[in-house]
Amino acid sequence: MSEIPGRTAAAAVIIYVVAFVVGAIVMSFEMLGSRYLNPYFGSGIYTWASLISTVLLSLTVGYFIGGWLADRTPSPRVLGITVLIGSLYILVLPAFSQPMLEVVLNAIDDIKIGSLVSAITILFFPVTFLGMYSPFAIRLLLKSPASSGMVSGTVYGVSTAGSIIGTLGTTFYLIPTMGSRAITLSLGTAGIVAALLLIMLPALTRQNRNAVALSLLALLAAFAGNEAQADTLVNEKLRSELLKKPDGQLTRIETEYNDIFIHKRRNEITMSFQLKGWNYTESVTNLRDPDDLPVAYTQFMTVPVIYPAEPKSILMIGLGGGSISTYLGRAMPSVQIDTVEIDPGVITAARNYFGITDSDRVKYFDADGRVYLNRNKKTYDLILVDAFHGGFVPFHLLTKEFYQLLKNRLNPGGAAAFNVHDGTKLYASTVLTLGDVFKRVDLYPSGEGEVITVVTDAEISPETLSQRAEAMQEQYKFRYSLPKMIGKRIADVKSQTKRGEIITDDFAPVDLYGAIGGPEKKK
């Protein structure tokens, strides 16, 4: 009887390493499953019970089939094929997951049954094939009954260690830094690489098995970082479906921070917040044109990209419908954009009704902007602040201390920009406080009550600004002309800061100042 590959030391190492990888993929995929189900069935106990039960059911079936198959065809090639089948399903899942889940949502009204059916649809097939790995691997590694306990314990121990890494790595790192689609593609790719190694294992000589065993982790890491397809940053299918809906209110979402209303009017989706009986429009998006910025101030929020010499990283505080981050992300494909939004309900609404999508370079974080800057030491070339609660910016994002913190998170030559409502003492005080922290303050009035205030410590002449605007317009083909918008610049801010006072953490009468007319306010 010929030797079964897997009973040599190098081959055993490869099989154990793949056991670790498969365990990581299974649990990572289970955690990722919540991102697929939550938009349709929420994040409550029914969704998690469905996910956990489906994984346990899949592993149960996989263990039985894997053990049965291993006794009849104990070959690494067969084991590799089972891993390959499960991984291929994961790899192509992003292509059909949304329509499949929409079918379940439309067919089943009961949230318990619907979440369970959806979890089975997403998870059962691939996890069953991946679950076949452990009993099959034990059969390949087992040399004699005397070592059965050690072999089986090691396989399940290594696989469980991978599961721990997959669980923590996905929830603590991957989901906060990568989009669900990118994670899914990475898991599928890693599984395919592992499967191909198993399939090739019988053909490898004893010598090159050692080399493969040593290089396996590096190879998987290299492949796992690749995303197979460029991201458009918008869910075009979702937007197309929203266009078919009748005009009017689509939904109302009550969150810990906001009372959110989503309305549709022809080809536009609007997000508004209701506070103390007033409605405040937060974002407007053109469903037919992802590069359209219907609200004037959002167009001027793109001007600050000319202030850093070569902007490579942007932080945006405040999301709304995500129109600004999406516009800049699409126009500047090499720029990394992080967006921080305090209300997770706003992020969910932006995904479900405005069609924003995560990618490996455009990411959305659930956090208070100031807390994020305090805890995250990462620096940026440009920081954009467009955070409002109702008609006003929260006071802790208007103080001298906050502006100093923000300044500390800018790279040399970096800049920051703020959306500020004009015509009040709060406006004058905001501009005055910014001028107390930064050497340069430029104002860009939108013409609709908002002034985009750009600050920097870099010395940039008007000629340099014009040259950069022309060069960047030529390079990125912005929809809204940078050279045209910088013609609106107001460099002399003294007339804007009369009656203003420095706002600090200790002294910030924001509500009062917001009701007092500024120096330019006319009766």
C-alpha positions as CSV (number, residue, x, y, z in Angstrom):
1,M,0.0,0.0,0.0
2,S,1.4,3.4,-1.0
3,E,2.1,6.0,1.7
4,I,-0.7,8.5,2.2
5,P,0.7,12.0,1.9
6,G,0.2,13.7,5.2
7,R,2.1,11.1,7.2
8,T,5.4,12.7,6.5
9,A,6.5,15.6,8.7
10,A,6.4,18.4,6.0
11,A,3.0,17.2,4.7
12,A,1.7,17.1,8.2
13,V,2.7,20.7,8.8
14,I,0.9,21.8,5.7
15,I,-2.3,19.9,6.7
16,Y,-2.2,21.4,10.2
17,V,-1.6,25.0,8.9
18,V,-4.6,24.6,6.5
19,A,-6.6,23.3,9.4
20,F,-5.8,26.7,11.2
21,V,-6.8,28.6,8.0
22,V,-10.1,26.7,7.5
23,G,-11.0,27.3,11.2
24,A,-10.3,31.0,10.8
25,I,-12.4,31.2,7.6
26,V,-15.4,29.5,9.2
27,M,-15.6,31.8,12.2
28,S,-14.7,34.9,10.2
29,F,-17.4,34.0,7.8
30,E,-19.9,33.5,10.6
31,M,-19.1,37.0,12.1
32,L,-19.3,38.5,8.6
33,G,-22.7,36.8,8.1
34,S,-24.2,39.4,10.5
35,R,-23.2,42.2,8.0
36,Y,-25.1,40.4,5.3
37,L,-28.3,39.8,7.4
38,N,-28.4,42.9,9.5
39,P,-29.7,45.3,6.8
40,Y,-32.7,42.9,6.2
41,F,-33.4,41.4,9.6
42,G,-31.7,43.6,12.1
43,S,-29.0,42.8,14.6
44,G,-31.1,41.3,17.4
45,I,-31.1,37.9,19.0
46,Y,-33.0,36.2,16.2
47,T,-30.3,37.0,13.7
48,W,-27.4,35.8,15.9
49,A,-29.3,32.7,17.0
50,S,-29.9,31.9,13.3
51,L,-26.2,32.5,12.4
52,I,-24.9,30.4,15.3
53,S,-27.4,27.6,14.7
54,T,-26.6,27.5,11.0
55,V,-22.9,27.2,11.6
56,L,-23.4,24.4,14.2
57,L,-25.7,22.6,11.8
58,S,-23.3,22.9,8.9
59,L,-20.4,21.7,11.0
60,T,-22.4,18.7,12.2
61,V,-23.3,17.7,8.7
62,G,-19.7,18.4,7.5
63,Y,-18.2,16.2,10.3
64,F,-20.3,13.2,9.3
65,I,-19.8,13.5,5.6
66,G,-16.1,14.3,6.0
67,G,-15.5,11.2,8.2
68,W,-17.5,9.0,5.8
69,L,-15.6,10.3,2.7
70,A,-12.2,10.1,4.4
71,D,-12.6,6.4,5.1
72,R,-13.4,5.7,1.4
73,T,-11.0,8.0,-0.4
74,P,-8.2,9.1,2.0
75,S,-6.5,11.5,-0.4
76,P,-5.3,15.1,0.1
77,R,-6.6,15.8,-3.4
78,V,-10.2,14.9,-2.3
79,L,-9.8,17.0,0.8
80,G,-8.5,19.9,-1.2
81,I,-11.5,19.7,-3.5
82,T,-13.9,20.0,-0.6
83,V,-12.1,23.1,0.6
84,L,-12.1,24.4,-2.9
85,I,-15.8,24.0,-3.4
86,G,-16.6,25.8,-0.1
87,S,-14.1,28.6,-0.9
88,L,-15.4,29.2,-4.4
89,Y,-18.9,29.7,-3.0
90,I,-17.6,32.3,-0.6
91,L,-15.6,34.0,-3.3
92,V,-18.7,34.5,-5.6
93,L,-21.1,35.3,-2.8
94,P,-21.0,39.1,-3.1
95,A,-22.3,38.7,-6.7
96,F,-25.7,37.2,-5.7
97,S,-26.1,37.7,-1.9
98,Q,-28.2,40.9,-2.2
99,P,-30.9,39.6,-4.6
100,M,-31.0,36.3,-2.8
101,L,-31.6,38.0,0.5
102,E,-34.2,40.3,-1.0
103,V,-36.1,37.3,-2.3
104,V,-36.2,35.8,1.2
105,L,-37.2,39.2,2.7
106,N,-40.1,39.5,0.2
107,A,-41.3,35.9,0.6
108,I,-41.1,35.6,4.4
109,D,-42.7,38.1,6.8
110,D,-41.7,36.4,10.0
111,I,-38.4,37.8,11.2
112,K,-37.4,34.6,13.0
113,I,-38.0,32.3,10.1
114,G,-36.7,34.8,7.6
115,S,-33.4,35.3,9.4
116,L,-33.0,31.5,9.8
117,V,-33.6,30.9,6.1
118,S,-31.3,33.7,5.1
119,A,-28.5,32.4,7.4
120,I,-28.9,28.9,5.9
121,T,-28.8,30.3,2.4
122,I,-25.6,32.3,3.1
123,L,-23.7,29.9,5.3
124,F,-24.9,26.3,5.1
125,F,-23.3,25.2,1.8
126,P,-19.7,26.6,2.3
127,V,-19.5,25.8,6.0
128,T,-20.6,22.2,5.4
129,F,-17.8,21.7,2.9
130,L,-15.2,23.4,5.1
131,G,-16.5,21.5,8.1
132,M,-15.5,18.2,6.4
133,Y,-11.9,19.2,6.9
134,S,-11.1,18.1,10.5
135,P,-12.2,14.4,10.4
136,F,-10.7,14.1,6.9
137,A,-7.4,15.6,8.1
138,I,-7.3,13.3,11.1
139,R,-7.7,10.3,8.7
140,L,-4.8,11.5,6.6
141,L,-2.5,12.2,9.6
142,L,-3.3,9.0,11.6
143,K,-0.5,6.5,11.5
144,S,-1.8,4.1,14.2
145,P,-4.6,3.8,16.7
146,A,-2.1,4.5,19.5
147,S,-1.7,8.1,18.2
148,S,-5.4,8.8,17.5
149,G,-5.9,10.9,20.6
150,M,-2.9,13.1,20.0
151,V,-3.7,13.6,16.3
152,S,-7.4,14.3,16.7
153,G,-6.7,16.7,19.6
154,T,-4.1,18.6,17.7
155,V,-6.3,19.0,14.6
156,Y,-9.2,20.2,16.5
157,G,-7.0,22.4,18.8
158,V,-5.3,24.0,15.8
159,S,-8.6,24.5,14.0
160,T,-10.1,26.1,17.1
161,A,-7.2,28.4,17.5
162,G,-7.8,29.5,13.9
163,S,-11.5,30.1,14.8
164,I,-10.5,32.3,17.7
165,I,-8.2,34.4,15.5
166,G,-10.9,34.5,12.8
167,T,-13.5,35.7,15.3
168,L,-11.4,38.4,17.0
169,G,-9.6,39.4,13.8
170,T,-12.8,39.9,11.9
171,T,-14.7,41.8,14.6
172,F,-11.8,43.8,16.0
173,Y,-9.9,44.6,12.8
174,L,-11.3,43.5,9.5
175,I,-14.9,44.9,9.8
176,P,-13.7,48.3,11.1
177,T,-11.1,48.7,8.4
178,M,-12.4,46.8,5.3
179,G,-15.7,46.5,3.6
180,S,-17.8,43.3,3.8
181,R,-17.2,42.6,0.2
182,A,-13.4,42.9,0.5
183,I,-13.4,40.6,3.5
184,T,-15.5,38.0,1.7
185,L,-13.2,38.0,-1.3
186,S,-10.2,37.7,0.9
187,L,-11.7,34.7,2.8
188,G,-12.6,33.0,-0.5
189,T,-9.1,33.6,-2.0
190,A,-7.3,32.3,1.1
191,G,-9.4,29.2,1.0
192,I,-8.7,28.6,-2.7
193,V,-4.9,28.9,-2.1
194,A,-5.1,26.5,0.8
195,A,-7.2,24.0,-1.3
196,L,-4.7,24.1,-4.2
197,L,-1.9,23.3,-1.9
198,L,-3.7,20.2,-0.7
199,I,-4.6,19.2,-4.2
200,M,-0.9,19.5,-5.3
201,L,0.4,17.8,-2.1
202,P,0.6,14.2,-3.5
203,A,2.7,15.5,-6.5
204,L,5.2,17.3,-4.3
205,T,8.5,15.6,-3.5
206,R,9.6,15.3,0.1
207,Q,12.1,18.0,-0.4
208,N,9.8,20.7,-1.8
209,R,7.1,19.9,0.8
210,N,9.4,21.4,3.3
211,A,9.6,24.6,1.3
212,V,5.8,24.7,0.8
213,A,5.2,24.3,4.5
214,L,7.5,27.2,5.4
215,S,6.1,29.6,2.8
216,L,2.4,28.7,3.2
217,L,1.5,31.5,5.7
218,A,3.3,34.2,3.7
219,L,1.6,33.1,0.5
220,L,-1.8,33.1,2.1
221,A,-1.3,36.6,3.6
222,A,-0.2,37.9,0.3
223,F,-3.3,36.6,-1.5
224,A,-5.7,37.5,1.3
225,G,-4.8,41.2,1.0
226,N,-5.9,41.3,-2.7
227,E,-9.4,42.6,-3.7
228,A,-10.3,41.1,-7.0
229,Q,-12.4,44.0,-8.3
230,A,-12.5,47.7,-8.1
231,D,-15.2,49.3,-5.9
232,T,-17.5,51.9,-7.3
233,L,-18.3,53.1,-3.8
234,V,-22.0,53.0,-4.5
235,N,-24.5,50.2,-4.6
236,E,-25.8,50.8,-8.0
237,K,-28.4,48.0,-7.8
238,L,-29.8,49.4,-4.6
239,R,-30.1,52.9,-6.1
240,S,-31.8,51.4,-9.1
241,E,-34.4,49.7,-6.9
242,L,-35.0,52.9,-4.9
243,L,-35.7,54.8,-8.2
244,K,-38.7,52.5,-8.7
245,K,-40.3,53.3,-5.4
246,P,-43.0,56.0,-5.2
247,D,-42.2,59.5,-4.0
248,G,-42.7,60.3,-0.4
249,Q,-41.5,59.2,2.9
250,L,-39.6,55.8,2.7
251,T,-38.9,55.3,6.3
252,R,-38.5,56.7,9.7
253,I,-35.6,55.5,11.9
254,E,-35.4,56.3,15.6
255,T,-31.9,56.0,17.0
256,E,-30.1,56.9,20.2
257,Y,-29.1,60.2,18.8
258,N,-31.6,61.2,16.0
259,D,-35.1,60.8,14.6
260,I,-34.2,60.2,11.0
261,F,-36.6,60.6,8.0
262,I,-35.8,59.3,4.6
263,H,-37.8,60.9,1.7
264,K,-37.7,60.3,-2.1
265,R,-38.6,63.0,-4.6
266,R,-38.2,61.8,-8.2
267,N,-34.5,60.9,-8.5
268,E,-33.4,62.3,-5.2
269,I,-33.2,60.8,-1.7
270,T,-33.2,63.1,1.3
271,M,-32.1,62.5,4.9
272,S,-33.5,64.8,7.5
273,F,-33.4,64.9,11.3
274,Q,-36.4,66.0,13.4
275,L,-35.5,67.8,16.6
276,K,-37.8,69.8,18.8
277,G,-40.4,70.0,16.1
278,W,-38.0,71.3,13.4
279,N,-36.8,69.3,10.4
280,Y,-33.2,69.7,9.4
281,T,-32.1,68.4,6.0
282,E,-28.8,66.6,6.4
283,S,-28.1,65.2,3.0
284,V,-29.5,65.0,-0.6
285,T,-28.3,62.4,-3.1
286,N,-29.1,62.0,-6.8
287,L,-29.8,58.3,-7.3
288,R,-29.1,58.5,-11.0
289,D,-25.8,60.2,-10.7
290,P,-23.4,59.4,-7.9
291,D,-21.1,62.3,-8.8
292,D,-23.8,64.9,-8.4
293,L,-23.8,67.1,-5.3
294,P,-27.2,68.8,-5.3
295,V,-26.5,70.9,-2.1
296,A,-24.3,73.9,-2.8
297,Y,-22.2,73.7,0.4
298,T,-21.1,70.1,-0.4
299,Q,-19.6,71.3,-3.6
300,F,-17.5,73.8,-1.8
301,M,-16.5,71.1,0.8
302,T,-14.3,69.7,-2.0
303,V,-12.2,72.9,-2.4
304,P,-9.9,72.1,0.6
305,V,-8.2,69.3,-1.4
306,I,-6.0,71.9,-3.0
307,Y,-4.5,73.0,0.3
308,P,-2.2,70.0,1.0
309,A,0.5,69.7,-1.6
310,E,-0.3,66.0,-2.4
311,P,-3.4,64.8,-0.4
312,K,-3.2,61.1,0.2
313,S,-5.4,60.7,3.3
314,I,-8.7,62.4,4.3
315,L,-10.7,62.2,7.5
316,M,-14.3,63.3,7.5
317,I,-16.2,63.9,10.7
318,G,-20.0,63.6,10.1
319,L,-21.5,61.4,7.4
320,G,-25.1,62.3,6.5
321,G,-25.9,60.4,3.3
322,G,-22.2,60.0,2.5
323,S,-22.3,62.2,-0.7
324,I,-19.0,64.1,0.0
325,S,-16.9,61.1,0.9
326,T,-18.3,59.1,-2.1
327,Y,-17.7,62.0,-4.5
328,L,-14.1,62.5,-3.4
329,G,-13.5,58.7,-3.2
330,R,-14.7,58.3,-6.8
331,A,-12.8,61.3,-8.1
332,M,-9.5,60.5,-6.3
333,P,-9.0,56.8,-6.6
334,S,-5.6,56.8,-4.8
335,V,-6.8,58.7,-1.7
336,Q,-7.6,56.9,1.6
337,I,-10.8,58.3,3.2
338,D,-12.0,57.6,6.7
339,T,-15.4,58.9,7.8
340,V,-16.5,59.0,11.4
341,E,-20.1,59.2,12.4
342,I,-21.4,59.2,16.0
343,D,-24.8,57.6,15.1
344,P,-24.6,54.0,13.8
345,G,-28.2,54.5,12.6
346,V,-27.0,57.2,10.2
347,I,-24.4,54.8,8.8
348,T,-27.0,52.1,8.3
349,A,-29.4,54.5,6.7
350,A,-26.7,55.8,4.3
351,R,-25.9,52.2,3.3
352,N,-29.6,51.1,2.9
353,Y,-31.1,54.2,1.3
354,F,-28.1,56.2,-0.2
355,G,-26.2,53.2,-1.4
356,I,-22.8,54.0,0.0
357,T,-20.5,51.0,0.2
358,D,-17.3,50.3,2.2
359,S,-14.0,49.5,0.4
360,D,-10.4,49.0,1.4
361,R,-9.7,52.7,1.1
362,V,-13.1,54.4,1.9
363,K,-14.2,53.3,5.4
364,Y,-16.9,54.3,7.8
365,F,-16.5,54.3,11.6
366,D,-19.0,54.5,14.4
367,A,-17.5,57.0,16.8
368,D,-17.7,60.5,18.2
369,G,-15.4,62.7,16.2
370,R,-13.5,64.1,19.1
371,V,-13.2,60.8,20.9
372,Y,-11.9,59.2,17.7
373,L,-9.2,61.9,17.4
374,N,-8.3,61.4,21.1
375,R,-8.0,57.6,20.8
376,N,-6.6,57.4,17.2
377,K,-3.1,58.8,16.7
378,K,-3.3,58.5,12.9
379,T,-2.6,61.7,11.0
380,Y,-4.2,63.0,7.8
381,D,-3.4,65.4,5.0
382,L,-7.0,66.8,5.2
383,I,-9.7,66.8,7.8
384,L,-13.3,67.8,6.9
385,V,-15.8,68.5,9.7
386,D,-19.5,68.5,8.8
387,A,-21.1,67.4,12.0
388,F,-24.4,68.8,13.1
389,H,-27.1,67.9,15.6
390,G,-30.1,69.7,14.3
391,G,-29.1,73.2,13.2
392,F,-25.9,73.3,15.3
393,V,-22.5,71.7,15.7
394,P,-22.1,70.0,19.1
395,F,-20.2,72.4,21.3
396,H,-17.3,70.0,22.0
397,L,-16.5,70.2,18.2
398,L,-16.4,74.0,18.3
399,T,-13.8,74.8,21.0
400,K,-10.2,75.9,20.9
401,E,-9.2,72.6,22.5
402,F,-10.9,70.6,19.8
403,Y,-9.2,72.6,17.1
404,Q,-5.8,72.1,18.7
405,L,-6.4,68.3,18.9
406,L,-7.5,68.3,15.2
407,K,-4.3,70.3,14.3
408,N,-2.2,67.7,16.1
409,R,-3.7,65.0,13.8
410,L,-2.7,66.9,10.6
411,N,0.4,66.0,8.6
412,P,2.9,68.8,7.9
413,G,1.3,71.1,5.3
414,G,-2.1,69.6,6.1
415,A,-5.4,71.5,6.2
416,A,-8.8,71.3,7.8
417,A,-12.2,72.6,6.7
418,F,-15.5,73.2,8.5
419,N,-19.1,73.7,7.4
420,V,-20.2,76.8,9.4
421,H,-23.6,78.5,9.3
422,D,-23.1,82.2,8.9
423,G,-25.0,85.3,10.2
424,T,-24.8,84.7,13.9
425,K,-22.4,85.4,16.8
426,L,-21.6,81.7,16.8
427,Y,-20.3,82.0,13.3
428,A,-18.1,85.0,14.2
429,S,-16.8,83.2,17.3
430,T,-16.1,80.0,15.4
431,V,-14.0,81.8,12.8
432,L,-12.3,83.8,15.5
433,T,-11.4,80.6,17.5
434,L,-10.1,78.9,14.4
435,G,-7.9,81.9,13.7
436,D,-6.5,81.7,17.2
437,V,-5.3,78.1,16.5
438,F,-4.3,78.2,12.9
439,K,-2.2,80.7,11.0
440,R,-4.4,81.0,8.0
441,V,-8.2,81.1,7.6
442,D,-9.9,81.2,4.2
443,L,-13.7,81.5,3.8
444,Y,-15.8,80.1,0.9
445,P,-19.4,81.2,1.1
446,S,-21.8,78.7,-0.6
447,G,-24.4,81.4,-1.2
448,E,-27.0,79.4,0.8
449,G,-26.2,80.3,4.4
450,E,-23.1,78.0,4.9
451,V,-19.5,79.1,4.7
452,I,-16.8,76.5,4.2
453,T,-13.9,77.6,6.5
454,V,-10.5,76.3,5.5
455,V,-7.6,76.5,7.9
456,T,-3.9,75.6,7.7
457,D,-0.5,76.5,9.1
458,A,1.1,76.2,5.6
459,E,2.2,79.3,3.8
460,I,0.4,79.1,0.4
461,S,0.2,82.1,-1.9
462,P,-2.9,82.8,-3.9
463,E,-0.9,82.0,-7.1
464,T,0.0,78.6,-5.7
465,L,-3.6,77.9,-4.8
466,S,-4.7,78.7,-8.3
467,Q,-2.0,76.5,-9.8
468,R,-2.9,73.6,-7.6
469,A,-6.6,74.1,-8.4
470,E,-5.8,74.0,-12.2
471,A,-3.5,71.0,-11.8
472,M,-5.9,68.9,-9.7
473,Q,-8.8,69.8,-11.9
474,E,-6.9,68.5,-14.9
475,Q,-5.7,65.4,-13.0
476,Y,-9.0,64.3,-11.4
477,K,-11.6,65.9,-13.7
478,F,-13.8,67.0,-10.8
479,R,-17.5,67.6,-11.6
480,Y,-17.4,70.9,-9.8
481,S,-14.6,73.1,-11.0
482,L,-12.0,73.9,-8.4
483,P,-10.6,76.9,-10.2
484,K,-14.1,78.4,-10.4
485,M,-14.9,77.8,-6.7
486,I,-11.6,79.3,-5.4
487,G,-12.7,82.6,-7.0
488,K,-15.2,82.9,-4.2
489,R,-12.4,82.9,-1.5
490,I,-12.5,85.5,1.2
491,A,-9.0,85.9,2.7
492,D,-9.7,88.9,5.0
493,V,-11.6,87.4,8.0
494,K,-11.4,90.4,10.3
495,S,-14.7,91.7,9.2
496,Q,-16.3,88.3,9.9
497,T,-15.1,88.1,13.5
498,K,-16.4,91.3,15.1
499,R,-18.3,90.6,18.3
500,G,-16.9,87.1,18.2
501,E,-15.4,85.5,21.3
502,I,-13.0,82.6,21.8
503,I,-14.9,79.4,22.5
504,T,-13.3,76.9,24.9
505,D,-14.2,73.8,26.7
506,D,-14.7,75.9,29.8
507,F,-16.7,78.7,28.0
508,A,-18.9,77.6,25.1
509,P,-22.4,79.2,25.1
510,V,-23.1,77.7,21.7
511,D,-26.9,77.8,21.9
512,L,-26.9,81.4,23.0
513,Y,-24.5,82.6,20.3
514,G,-26.4,80.7,17.7
515,A,-29.4,82.9,18.3
516,I,-27.5,86.3,18.3
517,G,-27.0,88.0,15.0
518,G,-23.4,88.5,13.9
519,P,-21.8,91.7,12.6
520,E,-23.0,91.1,9.0
521,K,-26.5,90.1,9.9
522,K,-29.1,92.5,8.5
523,K,-32.5,93.1,9.9
